[in-house]
Amino acid sequence: MNITKLTTTFRHIFEALPEQAFFAPGRINLIGEHTDYNGGHVFPCAITYGTYAVAKKRDDNLVRLYSVNFPNKEVIEFDLTQLEYDKQHHWANYPKGMIRYIKEAGYDIPQGFECVIEGNIPNGAGLSSSASIELLTGVLLDGLFKLGIARLDMIKLGKRVENEFIGVNSGIMDQFAIGMGKKDAGILLDCQTLNFQYAPIKLEGYKILIMNTNKRRELADSKYNERREECEQALSQ
């Protein structure tokens, strides 16, 4: 991803230069599909594909967001005092949810900001583009406003956005893998206790293939929550 290109886009959209640049990766899961929300073990790792942003603080309470991936949506704008879910705001509900819950957690976000975002994770491809933008927003707010958010707290807030703000009752694996990812390592994570350890992944000439089936993975519009409820019923027996 070319930060210079994002900076140029920012200057074109907002007629100013950004102050800082940010990145959050996507993730793959090598072992343990659907065991995260059942409290089991998973083995994910972060990948080099992810979500990038450049941003600048404003002097008022407005947040203005633009995504290169959704140019037809133009700039999405909302006030820091109006952080309710809005279907019309489409992808921007993910950063909006993070802003809301970070504020509710007691962190001071004294002013708005402008931001241009671009991701090279295919939307709906199962590589956690939503969790990536959640954690991207977390590190962006942390960086712009010097909030000092502990990474595990940021991970939990991202999961809360997914569960409560977006309405997908998913587990913590995606946010955890993105927030705690480490170069050349997978994460053996106990989703019940959040105990984890890194395991080296040295491919040495081998490659992990990620196949795009062109079948979009839209959890909010799928039977995901229904399957989750069925699993919880089975676990309670």
C-alpha positions in Angstrom: 0.0 0.0 0.0 1.3 3.4 -0.9 1.0 5.9 1.9 2.1 8.7 -0.5 -1.0 7.9 -2.6 -3.2 8.0 0.5 -1.7 11.3 1.5 -2.5 12.7 -2.0 -6.1 11.4 -1.7 -6.4 13.0 1.8 -5.1 16.3 0.4 -7.6 16.2 -2.5 -10.6 15.3 -0.2 -9.9 17.4 2.8 -7.6 20.2 1.4 -5.0 19.6 4.1 -2.1 17.2 4.9 -2.6 14.3 7.3 -0.6 14.2 10.6 -0.1 10.5 11.0 -0.4 7.2 9.2 -1.7 3.9 10.7 -2.0 0.2 9.8 -3.8 -2.9 11.1 -3.4 -6.3 9.5 -5.9 -8.9 8.6 -5.7 -12.5 9.8 -6.0 -16.1 8.8 -6.8 -19.0 11.1 -4.7 -22.2 10.6 -6.5 -24.5 13.1 -9.8 -24.2 15.0 -12.6 -22.9 12.9 -15.7 -21.9 14.9 -14.1 -22.9 18.2 -13.3 -19.4 19.4 -16.9 -18.5 20.4 -17.2 -22.0 21.9 -14.3 -21.2 24.3 -11.9 -23.5 22.6 -8.3 -23.2 21.2 -7.5 -21.5 17.9 -4.2 -21.0 16.0 -4.5 -17.8 13.9 -1.8 -15.4 12.6 -1.8 -11.9 11.3 -1.0 -11.4 7.6 0.6 -8.5 5.6 -2.7 -7.6 3.9 -4.6 -5.2 6.0 -6.1 -1.7 6.4 -4.2 1.6 6.2 -5.2 5.1 7.2 -3.9 8.7 7.3 -5.6 11.1 9.6 -5.6 14.6 11.0 -7.3 16.2 14.1 -10.0 18.8 13.6 -10.8 21.8 15.8 -14.5 20.8 16.3 -16.5 17.6 17.1 -16.9 16.4 13.5 -15.5 13.1 12.4 -15.2 12.9 8.6 -14.2 9.5 7.0 -13.5 8.6 3.4 -12.7 5.1 2.1 -10.9 4.5 -1.1 -12.6 1.1 -1.2 -16.1 2.7 -1.3 -15.7 5.9 -3.4 -19.4 5.9 -4.2 -20.1 6.5 -0.5 -18.2 9.8 -0.6 -17.3 11.4 2.8 -19.2 10.0 5.8 -19.6 12.6 8.5 -20.9 12.5 12.1 -20.5 14.3 15.4 -18.8 12.9 18.5 -22.0 13.5 20.4 -24.0 11.4 17.9 -22.5 7.9 17.9 -25.5 5.7 17.3 -25.5 3.0 14.7 -26.7 4.3 11.3 -27.4 1.9 8.4 -26.8 4.7 6.0 -23.2 5.0 7.2 -22.4 1.5 5.9 -18.7 0.6 6.6 -18.2 3.7 8.8 -20.2 2.0 11.6 -17.1 0.0 12.5 -15.0 3.0 13.3 -18.0 4.8 14.8 -18.6 1.9 17.2 -14.9 2.0 18.3 -15.1 5.7 18.9 -18.2 5.3 21.0 -17.0 2.4 23.2 -13.5 4.0 23.7 -15.3 7.1 24.9 -17.6 5.1 27.1 -14.5 3.4 28.6 -13.4 6.7 29.9 -10.9 7.8 27.3 -11.0 11.5 26.3 -11.4 12.2 22.6 -11.6 16.0 22.8 -12.1 16.7 19.1 -13.0 15.2 15.8 -10.7 14.2 13.0 -10.5 13.5 9.3 -9.4 10.2 7.9 -8.8 8.5 4.6 -8.8 4.7 4.8 -7.8 2.0 2.3 -7.6 -1.7 2.7 -6.2 -4.4 0.5 -8.2 -7.2 2.2 -11.0 -8.2 -0.2 -14.3 -7.4 1.5 -16.2 -10.4 2.7 -13.3 -12.8 2.0 -13.0 -14.2 5.5 -9.8 -12.4 6.3 -11.4 -10.2 9.0 -11.6 -6.9 7.2 -14.1 -5.7 9.9 -11.9 -6.5 12.8 -9.0 -4.9 11.0 -10.8 -1.6 10.7 -11.9 -1.9 14.3 -8.3 -2.3 15.5 -7.1 0.3 13.0 -9.5 2.8 14.5 -8.3 1.9 18.0 -4.6 2.5 17.2 -5.6 5.7 15.2 -7.4 7.2 18.2 -4.7 6.0 20.5 -2.0 7.7 18.3 -3.9 10.9 17.6 -5.0 11.6 21.1 -2.3 9.8 23.2 -4.9 7.7 25.0 -2.6 5.0 26.3 -5.1 2.1 25.7 -3.7 -1.3 26.6 -3.8 -3.6 23.6 -5.9 -6.2 25.3 -8.4 -3.6 26.2 -8.5 -2.4 22.6 -9.1 -6.0 21.5 -12.0 -6.4 23.8 -13.5 -3.1 22.7 -13.2 -4.3 19.1 -15.1 -7.4 19.9 -17.8 -5.4 21.7 -18.2 -3.3 18.6 -18.7 -6.5 16.5 -21.2 -8.0 19.1 -23.2 -5.1 20.4 -22.8 -2.3 17.8 -22.8 -4.3 14.5 -24.9 -7.2 15.9 -22.6 -10.1 15.0 -22.2 -12.5 18.0 -18.7 -13.5 17.0 -15.8 -14.6 19.2 -12.6 -12.8 20.1 -10.2 -14.6 17.8 -10.2 -12.0 14.9 -9.5 -9.0 17.1 -6.9 -10.9 19.2 -5.0 -12.1 16.2 -4.9 -8.7 14.6 -4.1 -6.8 17.8 -1.4 -9.3 19.1 0.0 -10.6 15.7 3.7 -11.0 15.5 6.0 -11.4 12.5 6.8 -15.1 11.6 4.6 -16.4 14.4 1.2 -17.9 15.0 -0.8 -17.5 18.2 -2.0 -20.5 20.2 -5.0 -18.8 22.0 -7.3 -20.2 24.6 -10.5 -18.2 23.8 -11.9 -19.1 27.3 -9.1 -17.7 29.4 -7.3 -15.6 26.7 -4.0 -17.3 27.7 -1.8 -17.4 24.7 1.6 -18.2 23.4 3.5 -17.5 20.2 4.6 -20.4 18.0 7.2 -19.8 15.2 6.0 -20.2 11.6 9.1 -20.7 9.4 7.8 -21.7 6.0 11.3 -22.0 4.4 10.2 -22.2 0.8 6.6 -23.2 1.4 3.7 -20.9 1.2 0.2 -20.7 2.7 -2.4 -20.3 0.0 -5.5 -18.2 0.6 -8.1 -19.0 -2.1 -10.8 -16.5 -3.0 -13.9 -18.4 -3.9 -15.8 -15.2 -4.7 -18.4 -16.3 -2.1 -18.8 -13.2 0.1 -18.8 -13.8 3.8 -21.2 -11.3 5.3 -21.7 -12.4 8.9 -24.2 -9.7 9.8 -26.6 -10.9 7.1 -25.9 -14.6 7.5 -27.0 -17.5 9.8 -23.9 -16.9 12.0 -25.8 -15.7 15.1 -28.3 -18.6 14.7 -25.4 -21.1 14.6 -23.8 -19.4 17.6 -27.0 -19.7 19.6 -27.3 -23.4 18.7 -23.7 -24.0 19.9 -24.4 -22.3 23.2 -27.5 -24.5 23.6 -25.4 -27.6 23.0 -22.6 -26.5 25.4 -25.2 -25.9 28.1 -26.4 -29.5 28.0 
